């Protein structure tokens, strides 16, 4: 333990950009450019306990908002409640590196965009080529992407922005599939029903009825649906619950109930369709195993050609989903799957 503590003392762990990590990546890039050139950035915020204490080593108070920059105009005297972490992830090799973290409190899209642009410039200086920016569907992230030049309107989608360090190159914006899945689940439960053009009305109550029916019968129709999946408010952050709700096994269980003429499932076909569609879409965007088969296979040129027809269908469905009052789901609101 003492050896670990002594080793950590030599690392500058203050908020801001990690110059030690950037120097390490520069050395790696110089020795092995094939693995250490193409990369993506992942950004995410995590809640932290608000606490202020005296740092005797540096002679100052710690725990306030700290962006690790000399420009004090963007620092405030507020106590930090969140940490924004920026992680560089390889595209060709097998490495991940924390580039920076910042102690924040309700960070605005403008300030976050400034920090991210500076991070991209620093990475460009050491020879790293950023190809994608991955983040969740937080309103601040969406606003930041739009300020970069991305267009995310349903009728005009262009999820790219010019690289701040090299305007001849573009950076793709990717909203994290796991977070999008949770948002879709939350939205479906909140509205209760969604209208799918040319298919019908999908209803969240079918999940609740299936869970109740399985509990009464004491048997599960080869699915993992439980009360935790339909009453998830205390466990909103668990991706597993959303993935198991929108699964092919639940879709097939609904089909079985409808085929057996179980009361209440006569109109479950649209719910089955939406459940299966989200399941396949999540499998494609969450793929990681090059040896997997079907929709779970890792994305490649060949696999993309196989999935292209389905992806076009999924895009059409998601961009034309309507809520009960017949308004388009993909609108400028907080309940819009990050759009």
C-alpha positions in Angstrom: 0.0 0.0 0.0 2.8 2.4 0.9 4.6 1.7 -2.4 1.4 2.4 -4.3 0.9 5.7 -2.4 4.5 6.7 -3.0 4.1 6.0 -6.7 0.9 7.9 -7.0 2.6 11.0 -5.4 4.7 11.3 -8.5 1.6 11.6 -10.7 0.0 15.0 -11.2 -3.6 14.2 -10.6 -4.9 17.7 -10.5 -8.0 18.6 -12.6 -7.3 19.6 -16.2 -5.4 18.0 -19.0 -3.0 15.2 -18.0 0.3 16.3 -19.6 2.0 13.1 -18.3 -0.6 11.0 -20.2 -0.2 13.1 -23.4 3.6 12.7 -23.2 3.2 9.0 -22.8 0.8 8.8 -25.8 3.3 10.9 -27.9 6.1 8.4 -27.0 3.8 5.5 -28.0 2.8 7.2 -31.2 6.5 7.7 -32.2 7.4 4.1 -31.5 4.2 2.4 -32.9 2.2 4.8 -35.1 0.0 2.0 -36.5 -1.7 1.5 -33.1 -1.4 5.0 -31.7 -2.8 7.3 -34.4 -6.5 6.7 -35.0 -8.6 7.1 -31.9 -11.9 8.3 -30.6 -12.9 10.4 -27.6 -15.4 9.4 -25.0 -16.8 12.0 -22.6 -19.1 11.5 -19.6 -20.0 13.1 -16.4 -20.2 11.4 -13.0 -21.7 12.7 -9.8 -19.3 13.2 -6.9 -19.8 14.0 -3.3 -19.6 17.8 -2.7 -16.8 18.3 -0.2 -14.2 21.0 0.5 -11.0 20.4 2.3 -7.6 21.9 2.9 -4.7 20.6 0.7 -1.7 21.1 2.9 0.7 20.0 0.2 -0.3 22.7 -2.2 -1.6 25.2 0.3 -5.1 25.7 -1.0 -8.7 24.6 -0.6 -9.8 21.7 -2.8 -13.4 20.7 -3.8 -14.5 23.8 -5.7 -15.2 23.9 -9.5 -11.8 23.4 -11.1 -11.1 23.3 -14.8 -7.4 23.1 -14.4 -6.8 26.3 -16.5 -5.1 29.6 -15.9 -8.1 31.4 -17.4 -10.0 32.2 -14.2 -12.9 33.7 -16.1 -14.4 30.2 -16.6 -13.7 29.1 -13.0 -16.3 29.9 -10.3 -16.4 29.7 -6.5 -19.1 27.0 -6.6 -18.5 23.6 -4.9 -18.0 20.9 -7.5 -20.8 18.3 -7.8 -19.7 16.5 -10.9 -16.6 15.3 -12.7 -16.4 15.5 -16.5 -14.0 12.8 -17.8 -12.4 12.7 -21.2 -11.1 9.3 -22.3 -9.2 8.5 -25.5 -9.9 5.1 -27.0 -8.1 3.3 -29.7 -9.6 2.4 -33.1 -6.9 0.0 -34.3 -5.0 -1.1 -31.2 -6.2 -2.1 -27.7 -5.6 0.9 -25.4 -7.6 3.5 -23.4 -6.1 6.6 -21.8 -7.7 9.2 -19.6 -6.8 12.5 -21.2 -8.4 15.0 -18.8 -11.0 15.5 -16.1 -12.6 18.6 -14.7 -14.5 19.3 -11.5 -17.7 21.0 -12.5 -21.2 22.1 -11.4 -23.8 22.5 -14.2 -21.2 23.0 -17.0 -22.6 24.9 -20.0 -22.4 23.7 -23.5 -20.2 26.6 -24.5 -17.6 25.9 -21.8 -17.7 22.2 -22.4 -17.2 22.8 -26.1 -14.2 25.0 -25.4 -12.6 22.3 -23.2 -13.2 19.6 -25.8 -11.7 21.7 -28.7 -8.6 22.3 -26.6 -8.4 18.6 -25.9 -8.6 17.8 -29.6 -5.9 20.3 -30.4 -3.6 18.9 -27.7 -4.1 15.4 -29.2 -3.3 16.7 -32.7 -0.1 18.1 -31.5 1.2 14.7 -30.4 0.1 13.0 -33.7 -3.2 11.5 -32.7 -6.0 11.6 -35.3 -9.5 11.9 -33.8 -12.2 10.2 -35.9 -15.2 10.1 -33.5 -16.7 11.7 -30.4 -18.8 9.4 -28.3 -21.1 10.7 -25.6 -24.5 10.3 -24.1 -27.7 12.1 -25.0 -27.4 14.8 -22.3 -29.0 18.2 -23.4 -25.6 19.9 -22.9 -23.9 17.4 -25.2 -26.5 17.8 -27.9 -26.2 21.6 -27.7 -22.4 21.4 -27.9 -22.6 19.1 -31.0 -24.9 21.6 -32.7 -22.5 24.5 -31.8 -19.7 22.5 -33.5 -21.7 22.4 -36.7 -23.6 19.1 -36.5 -27.1 19.0 -37.8 -29.4 16.6 -35.9 -32.8 17.5 -37.2 -34.9 14.5 -38.4 -35.1 16.0 -41.9 -31.5 17.1 -42.0 -29.0 14.8 -40.2 -25.3 15.5 -40.5 -23.5 14.2 -37.4 -20.1 15.5 -38.4 -18.0 18.6 -37.5 -14.7 19.8 -38.8 -11.6 18.9 -36.7 -10.6 22.1 -34.8 -6.9 21.2 -35.4 -7.3 20.3 -39.1 -10.3 21.7 -40.9 -9.7 19.2 -43.8 -10.7 16.3 -41.5 -14.1 15.6 -40.0 -15.1 14.1 -36.6 -18.2 11.9 -36.3 -20.5 12.4 -33.3 -21.9 9.1 -31.9 -24.4 9.0 -29.2 -23.7 6.1 -26.8 -26.0 3.2 -27.7 -26.4 2.1 -24.0 -27.6 5.6 -23.0 -29.9 5.8 -26.0 -31.5 2.5 -25.1 -32.2 3.7 -21.6 -33.7 6.9 -22.9 -35.9 5.0 -25.3 -37.1 2.8 -22.4 -37.8 5.8 -20.2 -39.7 7.6 -23.0 -41.8 4.6 -23.9 -42.8 4.1 -20.2 -43.5 7.8 -19.8 -45.9 8.2 -22.7 -47.4 4.7 -22.4 -47.9 4.2 -26.1 -46.1 5.1 -29.4 -47.7 5.2 -32.8 -45.6 3.4 -35.6 -46.8 4.3 -39.1 -48.1 1.4 -41.1 -47.7 -0.9 -38.0 -49.9 0.3 -35.2 -49.7 1.5 -31.6 -47.0 -0.1 -29.4 -48.0 0.0 -25.7 -45.8 -0.3 -22.6 -48.7 -2.0 -20.7 -48.0 -5.2 -22.7 -44.7 -5.6 -20.8 -46.5 -5.1 -17.5 -49.2 -7.6 -18.5 -46.6 -10.1 -19.6 -44.8 -9.8 -16.3 -48.0 -10.2 -14.3 -49.1 -13.2 -16.4 -45.8 -14.9 -15.9 -45.8 -14.3 -12.1 -49.3 -15.7 -11.9 -48.4 -18.8 -13.9 -45.1 -19.2 -12.1 -43.3 -19.8 -15.4 -41.2 -17.5 -17.7 -41.5 -17.9 -21.4 -37.7 -18.1 -21.9 -37.2 -14.4 -21.0 -35.8 -12.5 -18.1 -38.7 -10.0 -17.6 -39.4 -9.3 -14.0 -41.0 -6.5 -11.9 -37.6 -4.7 -11.9 -37.8 -4.2 -15.7 -41.2 -2.6 -15.7 -40.9 -0.7 -12.5 -37.3 0.5 -13.0 -37.4 4.0 -11.5 -35.1 3.1 -8.6 -32.6 1.5 -11.0 -32.7 3.8 -14.1 -29.0 3.7 -14.6 -28.8 -0.1 -15.2 -28.4 -0.8 -18.9 -29.1 -4.5 -18.3 -32.7 -3.8 -17.4 -33.4 -1.8 -20.5 -31.5 -4.4 -22.7 -33.5 -7.3 -21.3 -36.8 -5.4 -21.7 -36.1 -4.6 -25.4 -35.0 -8.2 -26.2 -36.0 -10.7 -28.8 -37.0 -13.1 -26.1 -39.6 -10.7 -24.7 -40.8 -10.0 -28.3 -41.3 -13.7 -28.9 -43.0 -14.1 -25.5 -45.5 -11.4 -26.5 -46.0 -13.2 -29.8 -46.7 -16.5 -28.0 -49.2 -14.8 -25.7 -51.0 -13.4 -28.7 -50.9 -16.7 -30.6 -52.4 -18.5 -27.5 -55.2 -15.8 -27.4 -54.2 -14.8 -23.9 -56.5 -12.0 -22.8 -55.1 -8.5 -23.3 -52.5 -9.4 -26.0 -54.7 -9.4 -29.1 -53.2 -6.0 -30.1 -49.6 -6.6 -29.0 -48.1 -7.0 -32.6 -46.8 -3.4 -32.8 -45.2 -3.8 -29.4 -43.5 -7.0 -30.6 -42.3 -5.2 -33.7 -40.8 -2.2 -31.8 -39.2 -4.5 -29.2 -37.5 -6.7 -31.9 -36.4 -3.6 -33.9 -34.8 -1.9 -30.9 -33.1 -5.2 -29.9 -31.5 -5.7 -33.3 -30.5 -2.1 -33.5 -28.8 -2.3 -30.1 -27.0 -5.5 -31.1 -25.6 -3.8 -34.1 -24.3 -0.7 -32.3 -23.1 -2.6 -29.3 -21.3 -5.2 -31.3 -17.7 -6.0 -30.2 -17.0 -9.7 -31.0 -15.6 -10.2 -34.5 -16.6 -13.9 -34.3 -20.3 -13.2 -33.4 -23.0 -14.0 -35.9 -26.0 -12.2 -37.2 -26.8 -8.7 -35.9 -24.3 -9.2 -33.0 -21.4 -9.5 -35.4 -18.9 -6.6 -35.3 -19.4 -3.9 -37.8 -17.4 -4.3 -41.0 -17.9 -3.4 -44.6 -19.3 -6.8 -45.3 -21.6 -6.8 -42.2 -22.7 -3.2 -43.0 -23.9 -4.3 -46.4 -25.9 -7.1 -44.8 -27.5 -4.8 -42.3 -28.1 -1.9 -44.5 -31.7 -2.7 -45.4 -32.5 -3.1 -41.7 -30.7 0.1 -40.7 -32.7 2.1 -43.3 -35.9 0.5 -41.9 -35.0 1.3 -38.3 -34.1 4.9 -39.3 -37.5 5.4 -41.0 -39.3 4.0 -38.0 -37.5 6.0 -35.4 -37.8 9.3 -37.3 -41.5 8.8 -37.8 -42.5 7.6 -34.4 -45.4 9.6 -32.9 -46.6 10.1 -29.4 -50.3 9.8 -28.5 -51.2 13.3 -29.6 -49.7 12.5 -33.0 -46.7 14.8 -32.6 -43.4 13.5 -34.0 -41.2 12.0 -31.3 -38.0 13.5 -32.6 -38.7 17.1 -31.7 -36.8 19.7 -29.8 -37.6 18.6 -26.2 -36.0 16.8 -23.3 -37.9 13.7 -24.2 -36.5 13.2 -27.7 -34.0 10.3 -27.4 -31.2 12.9 -27.2 -32.3 14.7 -30.4 
